Amino acid sequence: MKPFSTVLLSLFIGTASFAQSLTLNQPVKLPTLYDLKQYDPAQNILQDRFSDSIVPCFLDRFKKRKYAPIVVGGSAAVIGVSTYVLMKHLWWGDKPTNFHFDFNRDYKYANNLDKFGHFMGGVWGADFYRGVFKELTFNEKEAAWYGFAMAAGVQMAVELKDGFAPNWGFSLGDVTTGSLGGLLYVGRLHSELLRETDFKMSYWQRSTKYFDSRGAKVTIFDPDDYLNQTYWVSTSLRYLTREKIAWVPDWLNLAVGFGIEADSWNLTGAGEGGKWEIYLAPDINLEKLFKPKKKFWKLVFHSMNYVKVPMPTLQLGPKIKGHGLYF
């Protein structure tokens, strides 16, 4: 149930940025994946659209696959230990109990909006490891599948630990949605719709009810505050119109968002409930808009593209109303 996705995104961007800073002055330049030209035409198209992952190209010196166990194992260890420390501080501080499943509260908590968070965690994890494997000269298909395997492994490890937590429990729903998120880049190998669709999130404090219900001090952000989180499915408007409208730019998307209503949330005091809020809004694909050339800026805009751009928004439910600018 925990918003593992926000922890993953912070760790991945931080790790990638740190690694980039270590190698900005490296003079050695080995052949890149573009130089190797090992892709078939379909994958070349995909490579052009998704050539940059959350990981920058800081692994040029490790181009040979013999370094794969070192690089992949090392990054997995760093992320695994960091994730464990953070989650132990946030959610695993209580004394462990016997292993158990969570079949009850898990599917009521935040009206399942947390499952979107686990899906995003799988997407980010797969994106990170996919980038690592691509830099180790694995082709697009191999990198996508190995990225999925690593992301699913991380999700499973977290849920196994949850199984011993007294206030949580092993969640089949969490591990399933997280693993499905990890399959995104595999799906993009075969589906144009998925290639033209981005999954995003946004956070803006419109209500302090989450903090008030816990008697906690209001902070700038809390990963468990689902009342102020919105998850978005953003698809290219040019793709949706089949390019029949000439003026539609390639960077303009149409997004559907999902959140939960504060008024109907936590009526039992257990963080349960909350009617779903559904939103419709235009969106911007920052990678297509700015078309960055340098590796550093490709990393920046690729990472920023996971955040929904604030735009005028129509709320469709449970109440219909407009928002001049919604984030």
URHUSUL-V435345 format. One record per residue. RES is the residue in one letter. BURIAL is # if it has 24 or more other C-alpha atoms within 12 Angstrom, else .. Layout:
res;burial
RES;BURIAL
RES;BURIAL
//
This chain:
res;burial
M;#
K;#
P;#
F;#
S;#
T;#
V;#
L;#
L;#
S;#
L;#
F;#
I;#
G;#
T;#
A;#
S;#
F;.
A;#
Q;#
S;.
L;.
T;.
L;.
N;.
Q;.
P;.
V;.
K;.
L;.
P;.
T;#
L;#
Y;.
D;.
L;.
K;.
Q;.
Y;.
D;.
P;.
A;.
Q;#
N;.
I;.
L;#
Q;#
D;.
R;#
F;#
S;#
D;#
S;#
I;#
V;#
P;#
C;#
F;#
L;#
D;#
R;.
F;#
K;#
K;.
R;.
K;.
Y;.
A;#
P;.
I;.
V;#
V;#
G;.
G;.
S;#
A;#
A;.
V;.
I;#
G;#
V;.
S;.
T;#
Y;#
V;.
L;.
M;#
K;.
H;.
L;.
W;#
W;#
G;.
D;.
K;.
P;.
T;.
N;.
F;.
H;.
F;#
D;#
F;.
N;.
R;.
D;#
Y;.
K;#
Y;#
A;#
N;#
N;#
L;#
D;#
K;#
F;#
G;#
H;#
F;#
M;#
G;#
G;#
V;#
W;#
G;#
A;#
D;#
F;#
Y;#
R;#
G;#
V;#
F;#
K;#
E;#
L;#
T;#
F;#
N;#
E;#
K;#
E;#
A;#
A;#
W;#
Y;#
G;#
F;#
A;#
M;#
A;#
A;#
G;#
V;#
Q;#
M;#
A;#
V;#
E;#
L;#
K;#
D;#
G;#
F;#
A;#
P;.
N;#
W;#
G;#
F;#
S;#
L;#
G;#
D;#
V;#
T;#
T;#
G;#
S;#
L;#
G;#
G;#
L;#
L;#
Y;#
V;#
G;#
R;#
L;#
H;.
S;.
E;#
L;.
L;#
R;#
E;#
T;#
D;#
F;#
K;#
M;#
S;#
Y;#
W;#
Q;#
R;.
S;#
T;#
K;#
Y;#
F;#
D;.
S;.
R;.
G;.
A;.
K;.
V;.
T;.
I;.
F;.
D;#
P;#
D;#
D;#
Y;#
L;#
N;#
Q;#
T;#
Y;#
W;#
V;#
S;#
T;#
S;#
L;#
R;.
Y;#
L;.
T;.
R;.
E;.
K;.
I;.
A;.
W;.
V;.
P;.
D;#
W;#
L;#
N;#
L;#
A;#
V;#
G;#
F;#
G;#
I;#
E;#
A;#
D;.
S;.
W;#
N;#
L;.
T;.
G;.
A;.
G;#
E;#
G;#
G;#
K;#
W;#
E;#
I;#
Y;#
L;#
A;#
P;#
D;#
I;#
N;#
L;#
E;#
K;#
L;.
F;.
K;.
P;.
K;.
K;.
K;#
F;#
W;#
K;#
L;#
V;#
F;#
H;#
S;#
M;#
N;#
Y;#
V;#
K;#
V;#
P;#
M;#
P;.
T;#
L;#
Q;#
L;.
G;.
P;.
K;.
I;.
K;.
G;.
H;.
G;.
L;.
Y;#
F;#
//
